[in-house]
């Protein structure tokens, strides 16, 4: 896969990339799968007669805040995307750390899920916009142009996709990827490994377009 991001030139932070039909399909599939795992937006607060349109000012204020979960997700991928804010990885937290993490998660995870969902949706919509051009007869691919805000959304989504794949492959950090280069083509995880490294290249090239 040869498509990587380049600076759009005229607009600082903008980026362009040429993608073929296969690349578009893979990226869209990965983004859609992660969207499904993250799940839909939560129901708005105040659903029992309250909400932003309520005559009760306290209910209207309460509608601005949606309490999220206080416990980390059980799914390993989601747990990596939404880690505890306090404590050291691999160490059993004490009661104070658990309490602080629970409180922080309760007031932040819903917004974080929304942001990650919006980032992934930006990827899906961008790919859908060029899919028809890339699949046209006699056309080898299509060019996607991102505005600066779209570039930042793509960067967030690419990072989340890599974290999700890393979790599935048991990759804890970059130091544990050396063995993946020697993985035989017959290994059923090989396509996922290739996607992991490809996404890393996309992420790195997109970061470079955002630099001054």
C-alpha positions as a Markdown table, in Angstrom:
| # | Residue | x | y | z |
|---|---|---|---|---|
| 1 | Unk | 0.0 | 0.0 | 0.0 |
| 2 | Unk | 1.7 | 3.2 | -1.2 |
| 3 | Unk | -0.8 | 5.9 | -0.3 |
| 4 | Unk | 0.5 | 8.3 | 2.4 |
| 5 | Unk | -0.4 | 11.8 | 3.4 |
| 6 | Unk | 1.2 | 14.9 | 2.0 |
| 7 | Unk | 0.7 | 18.5 | 2.9 |
| 8 | Unk | -2.1 | 20.2 | 1.0 |
| 9 | Unk | 0.2 | 23.2 | 0.6 |
| 10 | Unk | -2.0 | 26.2 | 0.5 |
| 11 | Unk | -3.8 | 25.6 | 3.8 |
| 12 | Unk | -1.6 | 24.9 | 6.8 |
| 13 | Unk | -2.6 | 21.7 | 8.4 |
| 14 | Unk | -4.5 | 20.4 | 5.4 |
| 15 | Unk | -3.5 | 17.1 | 3.9 |
| 16 | Unk | -4.0 | 15.0 | 0.7 |
| 17 | Unk | -3.7 | 11.3 | 0.1 |
| 18 | Unk | -4.2 | 9.1 | -2.9 |
| 19 | Unk | -6.0 | 5.9 | -2.1 |
| 20 | Unk | -7.0 | 3.0 | -4.2 |
| 21 | Unk | -10.2 | 1.0 | -4.0 |
| 22 | Unk | -8.7 | -1.7 | -1.7 |
| 23 | Unk | -7.2 | 0.8 | 0.7 |
| 24 | Unk | -10.5 | 2.6 | 0.9 |
| 25 | Unk | -12.3 | -0.6 | 1.6 |
| 26 | Unk | -9.9 | -1.7 | 4.4 |
| 27 | Unk | -9.8 | 1.7 | 6.1 |
| 28 | Unk | -13.6 | 2.0 | 6.0 |
| 29 | Unk | -14.1 | -1.6 | 7.3 |
| 30 | Unk | -11.7 | -1.0 | 10.2 |
| 31 | Unk | -13.4 | 2.3 | 11.1 |
| 32 | Unk | -16.9 | 0.8 | 10.9 |
| 33 | Unk | -15.9 | -2.1 | 13.1 |
| 34 | Unk | -14.5 | 0.2 | 15.8 |
| 35 | Unk | -17.5 | 2.4 | 15.6 |
| 36 | Unk | -19.7 | -0.6 | 16.3 |
| 37 | Unk | -17.6 | -1.6 | 19.2 |
| 38 | Unk | -17.7 | 1.9 | 20.8 |
| 39 | Unk | -21.4 | 1.9 | 20.4 |
| 40 | Unk | -24.1 | 4.6 | 19.7 |
| 41 | Unk | -24.4 | 7.9 | 21.5 |
| 42 | Unk | -26.1 | 7.7 | 24.9 |
| 43 | Unk | -29.7 | 8.9 | 25.3 |
| 44 | Unk | -29.9 | 12.6 | 26.1 |
| 45 | Unk | -30.3 | 13.4 | 29.8 |
| 46 | Unk | -33.7 | 14.5 | 30.9 |
| 47 | Unk | -35.5 | 11.9 | 28.9 |
| 48 | Unk | -38.2 | 11.6 | 31.6 |
| 49 | Unk | -39.8 | 14.9 | 30.9 |
| 50 | Unk | -36.7 | 17.0 | 31.7 |
| 51 | Unk | -34.0 | 18.2 | 29.4 |
| 52 | Unk | -32.8 | 21.4 | 27.8 |
| 53 | Unk | -36.4 | 22.5 | 27.0 |
| 54 | Unk | -37.7 | 21.9 | 30.6 |
| 55 | Unk | -39.2 | 24.8 | 32.5 |
| 56 | Unk | -37.3 | 23.6 | 35.6 |
| 57 | Unk | -33.9 | 25.4 | 35.5 |
| 58 | Unk | -32.3 | 22.6 | 37.6 |
| 59 | Unk | -33.5 | 19.9 | 35.2 |
| 60 | Unk | -32.3 | 22.0 | 32.2 |
| 61 | Unk | -28.8 | 22.3 | 33.9 |
| 62 | Unk | -28.8 | 18.6 | 34.6 |
| 63 | Unk | -29.5 | 17.9 | 30.9 |
| 64 | Unk | -26.1 | 19.4 | 30.1 |
| 65 | Unk | -24.3 | 16.6 | 31.9 |
| 66 | Unk | -24.6 | 12.9 | 31.1 |
| 67 | Unk | -23.1 | 10.7 | 33.8 |
| 68 | Unk | -21.0 | 8.0 | 32.2 |
| 69 | Unk | -19.9 | 4.7 | 33.5 |
| 70 | Unk | -17.7 | 4.6 | 36.7 |
| 71 | Unk | -16.1 | 1.2 | 35.9 |
| 72 | Unk | -13.6 | 0.6 | 33.1 |
| 73 | Unk | -14.9 | -1.4 | 30.1 |
| 74 | Unk | -14.6 | -5.2 | 30.2 |
| 75 | Unk | -13.7 | -5.4 | 26.5 |
| 76 | Unk | -9.8 | -5.3 | 26.3 |
| 77 | Unk | -9.9 | -3.0 | 23.3 |
| 78 | Unk | -12.3 | -0.5 | 24.9 |
| 79 | Unk | -10.3 | -0.7 | 28.1 |
| 80 | Unk | -7.2 | 0.4 | 26.2 |
| 81 | Unk | -9.1 | 3.2 | 24.4 |
| 82 | Unk | -10.6 | 4.4 | 27.7 |
| 83 | Unk | -8.0 | 3.7 | 30.4 |
| 84 | Unk | -8.2 | 4.8 | 34.0 |
| 85 | Unk | -6.9 | 8.3 | 34.5 |
| 86 | Unk | -5.1 | 7.4 | 37.8 |
| 87 | Unk | -2.8 | 4.7 | 38.9 |
| 88 | Unk | 0.1 | 2.9 | 37.3 |
| 89 | Unk | -0.4 | 0.3 | 34.5 |
| 90 | Unk | 0.0 | -3.2 | 35.8 |
| 91 | Unk | -0.3 | -2.2 | 39.4 |
| 92 | Unk | -3.3 | -2.9 | 41.6 |
| 93 | Unk | -4.8 | 0.5 | 42.5 |
| 94 | Unk | -5.7 | 1.3 | 46.1 |
| 95 | Unk | -9.2 | 2.5 | 47.2 |
| 96 | Unk | -8.4 | 6.2 | 46.7 |
| 97 | Unk | -7.1 | 5.6 | 43.2 |
| 98 | Unk | -10.2 | 3.6 | 42.3 |
| 99 | Unk | -12.4 | 6.3 | 43.7 |
| 100 | Unk | -10.6 | 9.1 | 41.7 |
| 101 | Unk | -10.6 | 7.0 | 38.6 |
| 102 | Unk | -14.3 | 6.2 | 38.9 |
| 103 | Unk | -15.2 | 9.9 | 39.4 |
| 104 | Unk | -13.0 | 11.1 | 36.5 |
| 105 | Unk | -14.4 | 8.4 | 34.2 |
| 106 | Unk | -18.0 | 9.2 | 35.2 |
| 107 | Unk | -17.7 | 12.8 | 34.0 |
| 108 | Unk | -15.4 | 12.3 | 31.0 |
| 109 | Unk | -15.9 | 9.0 | 29.3 |
| 110 | Unk | -19.2 | 9.9 | 27.6 |
| 111 | Unk | -17.6 | 13.0 | 26.0 |
| 112 | Unk | -14.5 | 11.0 | 25.1 |
| 113 | Unk | -16.6 | 8.3 | 23.4 |
| 114 | Unk | -18.5 | 11.0 | 21.5 |
| 115 | Unk | -15.2 | 12.5 | 20.3 |
| 116 | Unk | -13.8 | 9.2 | 19.2 |
| 117 | Unk | -17.0 | 8.3 | 17.4 |
| 118 | Unk | -17.0 | 11.6 | 15.6 |
| 119 | Unk | -13.4 | 11.1 | 14.5 |
| 120 | Unk | -14.2 | 7.7 | 13.1 |
| 121 | Unk | -17.3 | 9.0 | 11.4 |
| 122 | Unk | -15.2 | 11.7 | 9.7 |
| 123 | Unk | -13.0 | 8.9 | 8.3 |
| 124 | Unk | -16.0 | 6.9 | 7.0 |
| 125 | Unk | -17.6 | 10.0 | 5.4 |
| 126 | Unk | -14.3 | 11.1 | 3.8 |
| 127 | Unk | -13.8 | 7.6 | 2.3 |
| 128 | Unk | -17.4 | 7.4 | 1.2 |
| 129 | Unk | -17.0 | 10.7 | -0.7 |
| 130 | Unk | -14.2 | 9.3 | -2.9 |
| 131 | Unk | -15.3 | 5.6 | -3.1 |
| 132 | Unk | -17.2 | 6.1 | -6.3 |
| 133 | Unk | -14.3 | 7.8 | -8.0 |
| 134 | Unk | -11.9 | 5.1 | -6.9 |
| 135 | Unk | -14.1 | 2.3 | -8.2 |
| 136 | Unk | -14.8 | 3.9 | -11.6 |
| 137 | Unk | -13.6 | 1.8 | -14.6 |
| 138 | Unk | -10.1 | 2.7 | -15.7 |
| 139 | Unk | -9.4 | 4.7 | -12.6 |
| 140 | Unk | -6.6 | 3.5 | -10.3 |
| 141 | Unk | -7.7 | 5.4 | -7.2 |
| 142 | Unk | -8.9 | 8.7 | -5.9 |
| 143 | Unk | -7.5 | 11.7 | -4.0 |
| 144 | Unk | -8.8 | 12.6 | -0.6 |
| 145 | Unk | -8.3 | 16.2 | 0.6 |
| 146 | Unk | -8.6 | 17.0 | 4.3 |
| 147 | Unk | -9.0 | 20.4 | 5.9 |
| 148 | Unk | -7.0 | 21.1 | 9.1 |
| 149 | Unk | -9.9 | 20.1 | 11.4 |
| 150 | Unk | -10.5 | 17.0 | 9.4 |
| 151 | Unk | -6.8 | 16.1 | 9.6 |
| 152 | Unk | -7.0 | 16.2 | 13.4 |
| 153 | Unk | -10.0 | 14.0 | 13.4 |
| 154 | Unk | -8.3 | 11.5 | 11.1 |
| 155 | Unk | -5.2 | 11.6 | 13.3 |
| 156 | Unk | -7.3 | 10.7 | 16.4 |
| 157 | Unk | -9.1 | 7.9 | 14.5 |
| 158 | Unk | -5.9 | 6.4 | 13.1 |
| 159 | Unk | -4.4 | 6.3 | 16.6 |
| 160 | Unk | -7.5 | 4.6 | 18.0 |
| 161 | Unk | -7.5 | 2.1 | 15.1 |
| 162 | Unk | -3.8 | 1.2 | 15.8 |
| 163 | Unk | -4.5 | 0.8 | 19.6 |
| 164 | Unk | -7.5 | -1.5 | 18.8 |
| 165 | Unk | -5.4 | -3.7 | 16.5 |
| 166 | Unk | -2.4 | -3.6 | 19.0 |
| 167 | Unk | -4.8 | -4.9 | 21.7 |
| 168 | Unk | -6.0 | -7.8 | 19.5 |
| 169 | Unk | -2.4 | -8.7 | 18.6 |
| 170 | Unk | -1.1 | -8.4 | 22.1 |
| 171 | Unk | 1.2 | -5.5 | 21.4 |
| 172 | Unk | 1.9 | -3.6 | 24.5 |
| 173 | Unk | 4.3 | -1.0 | 23.1 |
| 174 | Unk | 6.6 | -0.4 | 20.1 |
| 175 | Unk | 9.3 | -2.5 | 21.6 |
| 176 | Unk | 7.1 | -5.6 | 21.3 |
| 177 | Unk | 6.6 | -5.4 | 17.5 |
| 178 | Unk | 10.0 | -6.8 | 16.4 |
| 179 | Unk | 8.7 | -10.4 | 16.2 |
| 180 | Unk | 5.9 | -9.3 | 14.0 |
| 181 | Unk | 8.3 | -8.6 | 11.1 |
| 182 | Unk | 9.2 | -12.3 | 11.0 |
| 183 | Unk | 5.6 | -13.5 | 11.0 |
| 184 | Unk | 5.0 | -16.0 | 8.2 |
| 185 | Unk | 2.5 | -15.1 | 5.5 |
| 186 | Unk | 0.5 | -18.2 | 6.5 |
| 187 | Unk | -0.2 | -16.8 | 10.0 |
| 188 | Unk | -3.9 | -15.8 | 10.2 |
| 189 | Unk | -2.9 | -12.6 | 12.0 |
| 190 | Unk | -0.6 | -11.5 | 9.1 |
| 191 | Unk | -3.3 | -9.3 | 7.5 |
| 192 | Unk | -3.9 | -7.5 | 10.8 |
| 193 | Unk | -0.2 | -7.0 | 11.3 |
| 194 | Unk | 0.2 | -5.5 | 7.9 |
| 195 | Unk | -2.8 | -3.2 | 8.6 |
| 196 | Unk | -1.2 | -2.2 | 11.9 |
| 197 | Unk | 2.1 | -1.1 | 10.3 |
| 198 | Unk | 0.2 | 0.6 | 7.4 |
| 199 | Unk | -1.9 | 2.6 | 9.8 |
| 200 | Unk | 1.3 | 3.6 | 11.6 |
| 201 | Unk | 2.7 | 4.9 | 8.3 |
| 202 | Unk | -0.5 | 6.9 | 7.6 |
| 203 | Unk | -0.4 | 8.3 | 11.1 |
| 204 | Unk | 3.2 | 9.4 | 10.9 |
| 205 | Unk | 2.8 | 11.0 | 7.5 |
| 206 | Unk | -0.3 | 12.9 | 8.7 |
| 207 | Unk | 1.5 | 14.2 | 11.7 |
| 208 | Unk | 4.2 | 15.6 | 9.4 |
| 209 | Unk | 1.6 | 17.6 | 7.5 |
| 210 | Unk | 0.4 | 19.2 | 10.8 |
| 211 | Unk | 3.9 | 20.3 | 11.8 |
| 212 | Unk | 4.8 | 24.0 | 11.2 |
